[in-house]
Amino acid sequence: MGIVSNSSIKFSIILFAGIGLGYINTVLIFPNVLTEEEFGLTRILMSASAVIAQIAQLGSGNIIVRFHPHLKTDKTNTTLSIGLIISLIGLALASLFLFLFDDYVVSMYQEKSALFSRYFYLLLPFMASLIFYNLFDSYLRVIFKNSVPAFLNFILLRVFWLVVVLLYYFGFLGLTSFINIYVGCQLLIALIALGYMAYLKQLNITFRFSDEKIQLIKSMYRFGLYTIISGLSVFLINRIDILMVGKYIGLEGVAIYSIAFYISTVVMVPAQSISRTSNVLASDAAKNNDHSTLNRLYKKSALNQFLFCALIFTLIIVNYHNLMHFLPDTYHNSFTVFLLLGFAKIVETGFGINGAIILNSKYYRVDTALSLFLLILTILTNLYFIPLYGIEGAALATMISVVTFNILRYLFIKVKMNLSPFTLEYLGIVLLLTASTLLAYIMPSITSVYIDILLRSMLLVVLSVPAIYMLNLSPDFNKVVDGFTGFFYKVK
């Protein structure tokens, strides 16, 4: 776990800094500068572009992670070359789709989300930027260069967006200029990532492949066809609810839902840090049929993801009303949405890298079938619950889909591979954090928001962290605590 820990710590530092910037943008600045409809427009443009890009990538991200161990000794960059070909084909197909069906898509949103219909043309550059940024990010991940793409996506992009929205606020930009530049920032990030690849001398692209490579490409093609559905379904679970809220409720509903959705994504920060490296190591272990390493990665990554993510989830629960203090009243009734989405994400982290294990095994077609089931379940539950419960219905649909999907994945891995991440430590973490959260949540409110946040957070941490540490529920968590306290004493 040394590589995982070192890479995860660097990635987490960048990611938490990005979360801070994201909170400033998404929770403090954007909702107070933009109208609910304008803010909803930025969210739905991002979500729609991300969904199309995910399809257009044609599984290239999963292909790079799975097959790079077979190609990393090549003098020419075969992995990136193949990813580039796939991405260009996907971009062409996605562009054709937008051209042929633009009238139909626009008409779907015309009644409830007219502003989105007006700026529909921006989907093409936004989507293209995401396709190529995701390609570069996937490749940099397999060569363990996580920090720079993370900095670009989580910090620099959000700084750019902050500058743009402030220029709009002070009257230097009109709405159309603001939206155009907002999308252009994503394009700039993709170009900077390309420049970083050139700096690393990784752009030695080739389109001439030996017979042996052509046979491997055929395997990639078959794998990619199956994993397109897998990747799309898992991705859609975090996007389709926003798109359907936009269609059935409108951009104001998208804005409110997006606030709770964004705050719930903070819960996943440690899991993203751990899984980025764990997934690559799982691919190497699967290639070498190293069952013991795979089992160890599964258990450790799952437990650590669950513990660190659950701590963040509980801290947000006890402080959610304080976080809403800085927002217009429209956004205040979003706690239930956050609770449902956050719980779904905690369940997902608790099952660890189950998706990577299946995708890097001979059973990857099964993950496609399960993912297709997830896609259908997500659409049906959203169609049923949104008309009944509004944005809370969308969150409920997401929770049901995520929990069901991860249980099915786990059961398959348990039966076919005899692997399971669960240990008694999970129970100890759940009991300690549940009790600590209840006590911190019912604490009487303090007039000052800042003091209230500080006291509730301190109470939760004091009640839970020492007990988790003394019971040694996670050795990696104890190392983090030891490192933090050691640094504190050095400074002192």
SELOFI-446033 format. One record per residue (C-alpha): residue in one letter; x, y, z. Coordinates in steps of 0.5 Angstrom, whole numbers, plus 500, padded with zeros to 3 digits. Layout:
BEGIN
aXYZ;...
***
This chain:
BEGIN
m500500500;g506505500;i505507493;v498508494;s499512501;n504516498;s500518491;s493518495;i496523500;k499528495;f492527491;s488529497;i492535499;i490538492;l483535492;f482538499;a484545496;g480544490;i474542495;g475549498;l475553492;g469549489;y466551496;i467558495;n465557487;t459553488;v456554495;l458562496;i459565490;f455562484;p449562487;n449569490;v452572484;l447568479;t440567479;e437560480;e436559472;e443562470;f447557476;g442551474;l445553466;t452552468;r450545472;i446542466;l451544461;m457541465;s453535466;a450534459;s457535456;a460530461;v455525459;i456525452;a464525453;q463519457;i460516451;a464519446;q470516450;l468509448;g471506454;s478509452;g480510460;n478503462;i482501456;i488505458;v488502465;r487495463;f492494457;h498499459;p501494463;h502490457;l505496453;k509500458;t515498455;d514500448;k519505445;t513509442;n507511446;t502505444;t497506449;l496514448;s496513441;i491508441;g487512446;l487518441;i485514436;i479512440;s477519442;l478522435;i473517433;g468518439;l468525438;a466525431;l460520432;a458525438;s459531434;l454527429;f449526434;l449533436;f448535429;l443530427;f439531434;d440538436;d432540435;y430534439;v434535445;v433543445;s425541444;m425537450;y428542455;q425548452;e419549456;k422548463;s429550461;a429555456;l436558457;f439551456;s436551449;r439558448;y446555449;f445548447;y451550442;l456550447;l455542448;l460541443;p466545445;f465543452;m464535451;a470535446;s475539452;l472533457;i474528452;f481530451;y482532458;n480525460;l484521456;f490525458;d488524465;s487517464;y494516461;l498520467;r494516472;v497509469;i504512469;f503515476;k503522475;n497524478;s498531481;v499535475;p492533472;a489534479;f492541480;l489543473;n482540474;f481541482;i484548483;l486552476;l480550473;r476553479;v480559480;f479561472;w471560474;l472564480;v475570476;v470569470;v464569475;l467575478;l468579472;y461578470;y459580477;f462587476;g459588469;f465586465;l462581462;g455580459;l451573460;t453570453;s460572454;f460569461;i458562459;n462562453;i468563457;y466559462;v466553457;g473556454;c476555461;q475547460;l478547453;l484551456;i485546462;a485540456;l491544452;i495545459;a494538460;l497537453;g503541454;y504537460;m504531456;a509534451;y514536457;l514529460;k516527453;q510522452;l507525445;n511520441;i505518438;t505512432;f499510428;r503504425;f502497429;s506491429;d502484428;e502483435;k500490437;i494489432;q492483435;l492486442;i488492439;k483487437;s482485445;m482492447;y476493442;r472487445;f474490452;g472497450;l465495447;y463492453;t466497458;i463503454;i456501458;s460500464;g463506465;l457510462;s452507467;v456508473;f458515470;l450517469;i448515476;n451521478;r449526472;i442523470;d439525476;i441533474;l439532467;m432529469;v431534474;g432540469;k427536464;y421535469;i422541474;g427546471;l433550472;e431552479;g431545481;v437544478;a441549482;i438547489;y439540487;s446541485;i448545491;a447538495;f450534490;y456538490;i457538498;s455530497;t461529492;v466532498;v465525501;m468522496;v475526496;p479520500;a476515496;q478518489;s485519492;i485512494;s482508488;r486512483;t492508485;s489502487;n485501481;v492501477;l495496482;a489492481;s490492474;d497489475;a495484480;a490481475;k495481470;n500477474;n494473477;d496475484;h490473488;s493475495;t495482493;l489483490;n485481496;r490485500;l488491496;y481490496;k481490504;k485495505;s483500500;a475499502;l476500509;n480506508;q476509503;f470508508;l473510514;f476517511;c469518507;a465517513;l468522517;i467527512;f460525511;t459526519;l462532519;i458535514;i451532517;v452536524;n454542520;y450542514;h445548517;n451552518;l453551511;m447553508;h447560512;f451563507;l446562501;p440565499;d433562503;t432558496;y437553497;h436552505;n431546504;s436541501;f439537507;t434531505;v437531498;f444531501;l443526506;l440521501;l446522496;g451522501;f449516504;a449513497;k456515496;i458512503;v455505501;e459506495;t466507498;g465501503;f465496497;g472499495;i474497488;n469492486;g469495479;a476495478;i476488480;i471485476;l473490470;n480487470;s478480471;k476475465;y469477468;y469484465;r462482461;v458481467;d460488470;t457490463;a451487464;l450489471;s452496469;l446496464;f441494469;l444500473;l442504467;i435502467;l434502474;t436509475;i432512469;l426508472;t427510479;n428517477;l422517472;y418514478;f420518484;i421525481;p414527480;l412524487;y417528491;g421533486;i429533488;e428529494;g425524489;a431524484;a436523490;l432517493;a432514486;t440515486;m441512493;i437506491;s440505484;v447506487;v446501493;t443496489;f448496484;n454495489;i451490493;l450486486;r457487484;y460485491;l455478491;f458476484;i466478487;k464474493;v461468489;k466467483;m473470486;n472469494;l474476495;s470480500;p473487503;f469487510;t472485517;l469487524;e473493524;y467496519;l462495525;g466499530;i467505525;v459505524;l458504531;l463510533;l461515528;t453514529;a454515536;s458521535;t454524530;l448524534;l451527540;a454533536;y448534532;i443535538;m448539541;p444546542;s446551537;i451557538;t449564535;s455565532;v456560526;y463560526;i463558533;d458553532;i461550526;l468549531;l465546537;r460541533;s466539529;m471538535;l466534539;l465529533;v472529532;v474528540;l468523541;s470519535;v478519532;p481517539;a477511540;i478509532;y485510534;m486506540;l482500537;n487500531;l481500527;s485502521;p493502521;d493507515;f489511519;n493511525;k499513521;v496519518;v494521525;d501519528;g504524522;f499529524;t501529531;g508529529;f508535525;f504539530;y510537535;k515539531;v512546529;k511547537;
***
